[in-house]
């Protein structure tokens, strides 16, 4: 009788316990695993590495503005299809898809609000809507935000996040660069502050117009900022390009950007800048006899 017996192996595969999806994120910078709830409480910024995950326009407004101060404007504006553009899909189909996925009518949300009690006219771009592309409606909403600031004599804040001009609108999209820049010229003549906040990414016609025309230009850390892509620039200039030449940090060293500010500190930083540029210039109330 054998002392040792051959072990029996089961051919039945044991299923791994299903892991619920959408509970956590992996930081691209450090590999750290962080729960979504903790990430949201930290304004979508990884606590240890400081990596900034993308954030939607409405959520960003919630972090920046005083509670109950938000008054949205121009919400009903929607893009049309004057060129009847079609590639693999019609432009109307693409817009409809973006609208259903984001709950937005276009890539910009604009209105009035307060930052630590300071009134502002503000517009925020949302990358989830067609890559935050600048079309005729987006340009109109940003222009109206600037014009409201001029009319009410309050500061204007625009937060950019864009891949550039919306190709399906052709020249109509490119015209928004001139329109927004002309509106900002009037704001500058009236000596009303314009604060431009650049987030990841800010590129193309947005960078070539209003995004880089701020009295103060702020960026989130590590943001990609530029006009054309690396390959296009290299082919056009026939020059070797330095590493990181389109990052916020590189551009701040060369004077394009004034400050790099962590998203969690953005509201306080805007308060400080607006206090210096706006509140100090306001007439002081007359003293009673």
C-alpha positions in Angstrom: 0.0 0.0 0.0 1.6 3.3 -1.0 2.5 5.8 1.7 2.1 8.8 -0.5 -1.0 9.5 -2.6 -1.1 11.6 -5.7 -2.8 14.9 -5.0 -6.1 15.5 -6.7 -6.4 18.7 -8.8 -9.7 20.2 -9.6 -10.4 21.4 -13.1 -13.1 23.8 -11.9 -11.9 27.4 -12.3 -12.5 29.6 -9.3 -14.0 32.9 -10.4 -12.4 36.0 -8.9 -14.7 38.1 -6.8 -16.2 40.9 -9.0 -14.6 44.2 -8.2 -17.0 47.1 -8.4 -16.1 49.5 -11.2 -15.8 53.3 -10.8 -14.7 53.3 -7.2 -11.1 54.4 -7.7 -8.7 56.1 -10.0 -5.0 55.5 -10.7 -2.8 58.6 -10.7 -0.9 58.8 -14.0 2.0 60.6 -12.4 2.7 58.4 -9.3 0.6 55.2 -9.8 -1.1 55.9 -6.6 -4.6 54.4 -6.2 -7.2 56.8 -4.8 -10.9 56.4 -4.2 -13.1 58.6 -6.3 -14.9 59.9 -3.2 -11.7 61.1 -1.7 -10.6 62.5 -5.1 -13.8 64.5 -5.5 -13.5 65.9 -2.0 -10.0 67.1 -3.0 -11.3 68.9 -6.2 -10.1 66.0 -8.4 -6.5 66.6 -7.4 -4.4 63.6 -6.1 -3.3 64.6 -2.6 0.3 63.2 -2.7 1.4 63.8 -6.2 -0.7 66.9 -6.9 -1.8 65.5 -10.3 -4.9 67.4 -11.6 -7.6 65.2 -13.1 -10.0 66.8 -15.6 -13.0 68.5 -14.1 -16.4 69.5 -15.7 -17.4 73.2 -16.0 -20.3 73.1 -13.6 -18.3 71.3 -10.9 -15.5 73.8 -11.4 -17.9 76.7 -10.9 -19.1 75.0 -7.7 -15.6 75.0 -6.3 -14.8 78.6 -7.3 -18.0 80.6 -6.6 -19.7 81.5 -3.4 -22.6 79.2 -2.5 -25.8 80.5 -4.0 -24.2 83.3 -6.1 -24.3 81.6 -9.5 -26.6 83.1 -12.1 -26.2 81.3 -15.4 -26.7 83.3 -18.6 -27.2 82.4 -22.3 -28.0 78.8 -21.4 -30.4 78.4 -24.3 -27.8 79.2 -27.1 -27.2 76.2 -29.3 -25.0 75.7 -32.3 -26.5 75.4 -35.8 -25.0 73.8 -38.9 -24.7 76.7 -41.5 -22.1 74.8 -43.6 -24.0 71.5 -43.5 -20.7 69.9 -42.6 -20.3 66.1 -42.9 -17.3 63.8 -42.4 -17.9 60.3 -41.0 -21.0 61.9 -39.3 -22.9 65.0 -39.8 -22.1 68.0 -37.6 -25.7 67.9 -36.3 -25.2 64.3 -35.2 -22.0 65.2 -33.4 -23.5 68.1 -31.6 -26.5 66.0 -30.5 -24.1 63.3 -29.1 -22.1 65.9 -27.2 -25.3 67.4 -25.7 -26.7 64.1 -24.6 -23.4 63.1 -23.0 -22.6 66.3 -21.1 -26.0 67.9 -20.5 -24.7 71.1 -22.0 -25.8 73.0 -25.1 -22.2 73.9 -26.1 -18.6 73.9 -24.8 -18.9 77.1 -22.7 -21.0 77.9 -19.6 -21.2 81.6 -18.7 -22.9 83.8 -16.1 -22.5 85.9 -13.0 -21.3 85.0 -9.6 -19.2 86.0 -6.6 -15.7 84.9 -5.4 -15.4 85.7 -1.7 -18.0 88.4 -2.1 -16.4 89.9 -5.2 -18.8 90.0 -8.2 -17.5 88.5 -11.4 -18.6 87.8 -14.9 -17.3 84.3 -15.6 -17.1 81.8 -18.5 -15.8 78.2 -18.2 -15.0 75.8 -21.1 -15.8 72.1 -20.8 -13.5 69.7 -22.6 -16.1 66.9 -22.7 -18.1 68.9 -25.2 -16.2 68.3 -28.5 -12.8 68.8 -26.9 -13.8 72.2 -25.6 -13.7 73.4 -29.2 -14.3 77.1 -30.0 -17.3 77.4 -32.2 -19.7 80.3 -33.0 -21.8 79.7 -29.8 -18.8 79.3 -27.6 -17.3 82.5 -28.9 -20.6 84.3 -28.5 -21.0 83.2 -24.9 -17.4 84.3 -24.0 -18.0 87.6 -25.8 -21.2 88.1 -23.9 -19.4 87.4 -20.6 -16.9 90.1 -21.4 -19.6 92.5 -22.4 -21.5 91.9 -19.2 -18.3 92.7 -17.3 -18.0 95.9 -19.2 -21.7 96.8 -18.7 -21.7 96.1 -14.9 -18.1 97.3 -14.4 -17.0 94.1 -12.7 -14.0 91.8 -13.4 -14.2 89.1 -16.0 -12.8 85.6 -15.5 -12.5 83.0 -18.3 -11.3 79.5 -17.6 -10.0 77.8 -20.8 -9.8 74.1 -21.6 -9.8 73.5 -25.3 -8.3 71.7 -28.3 -8.8 74.8 -30.4 -11.2 76.0 -33.1 -14.1 73.8 -34.2 -13.3 72.6 -37.7 -16.9 71.8 -38.6 -17.7 75.5 -38.5 -14.8 76.6 -40.7 -14.2 80.3 -41.0 -17.1 81.0 -38.6 -15.1 79.4 -35.8 -11.9 81.3 -36.6 -13.9 84.6 -36.5 -14.5 84.0 -32.8 -10.8 84.7 -32.2 -11.2 88.2 -33.5 -14.6 88.8 -31.9 -13.5 87.8 -28.4 -10.2 89.8 -28.7 -12.1 92.9 -29.8 -14.4 92.7 -26.8 -11.4 92.3 -24.5 -9.8 95.5 -26.1 -12.9 97.4 -25.0 -12.6 95.9 -21.5 -9.0 97.0 -21.3 -9.8 100.5 -22.4 -12.3 100.7 -19.5 -9.6 99.4 -17.2 -11.7 96.5 -16.0 -9.7 93.5 -15.0 -9.6 90.3 -17.1 -8.2 87.2 -15.5 -7.4 84.2 -17.8 -7.1 80.8 -16.2 -5.5 78.1 -18.4 -6.1 74.4 -17.7 -5.1 71.2 -19.3 -5.2 71.5 -22.3 -5.4 75.0 -23.7 -4.4 74.9 -27.4 -5.1 76.2 -30.9 -7.1 79.3 -31.6 -8.1 79.6 -27.9 -4.4 80.1 -27.0 -4.0 82.4 -30.0 -6.8 84.7 -28.8 -8.5 85.5 -25.5 -6.7 82.9 -23.3 -3.4 84.8 -23.5 -4.8 88.3 -23.4 -5.4 88.4 -19.6 -4.2 91.2 -17.3 -3.2 88.2 -15.2 -2.7 84.8 -16.7 -2.9 81.8 -14.3 -2.4 78.1 -15.0 -3.0 74.9 -13.2 0.1 72.8 -12.7 1.3 70.6 -15.6 -1.2 72.0 -18.1 -0.5 71.6 -21.8 -0.5 75.0 -23.4 0.3 75.8 -27.0 -0.9 76.6 -30.5 0.1 73.7 -32.7 1.4 70.2 -31.9 5.0 69.3 -31.5 5.3 67.6 -34.8 3.8 70.5 -36.8 6.1 73.1 -35.1 9.2 71.0 -35.7 8.3 70.6 -39.4 7.6 74.3 -39.7 10.7 75.5 -37.9 13.1 72.7 -38.7 14.4 73.0 -35.1 14.8 70.6 -32.3 12.3 71.4 -29.5 13.2 71.3 -25.8 11.4 68.8 -23.6 8.3 70.2 -21.9 8.2 73.3 -24.1 4.4 73.4 -24.0 3.9 73.0 -20.3 2.8 75.7 -17.9 6.0 75.5 -16.0 8.2 76.0 -19.1 6.0 79.0 -20.2 6.0 80.6 -16.8 9.8 80.6 -16.8 9.7 82.6 -20.1 7.1 85.1 -19.0 3.9 84.0 -20.8 2.2 82.9 -17.6 2.2 84.9 -14.4 1.4 82.2 -11.8 0.9 78.5 -11.5 -1.8 77.8 -9.0 -3.1 74.5 -7.5 -6.8 74.1 -8.2 -7.4 73.7 -4.4 -6.0 77.2 -3.9 -7.5 78.8 -7.0 -10.5 80.5 -5.3 -8.3 82.1 -2.7 -5.7 83.2 -5.3 -8.5 84.8 -7.5 -9.8 86.6 -4.4 -6.3 88.1 -3.8 -5.8 89.2 -7.4 -9.3 90.7 -7.7 -8.9 92.5 -4.4 -5.8 94.2 -5.7 -7.0 95.0 -9.2 -10.7 95.7 -8.5 -11.6 96.4 -4.9 -8.9 98.9 -4.2 -10.1 101.0 -7.1 -13.7 101.1 -5.9 -14.8 104.5 -4.5 -14.9 104.5 -0.7 -18.2 105.3 0.9 -18.5 108.9 2.1 -18.1 109.3 5.8 -21.3 110.5 7.6 -21.1 113.9 9.3 
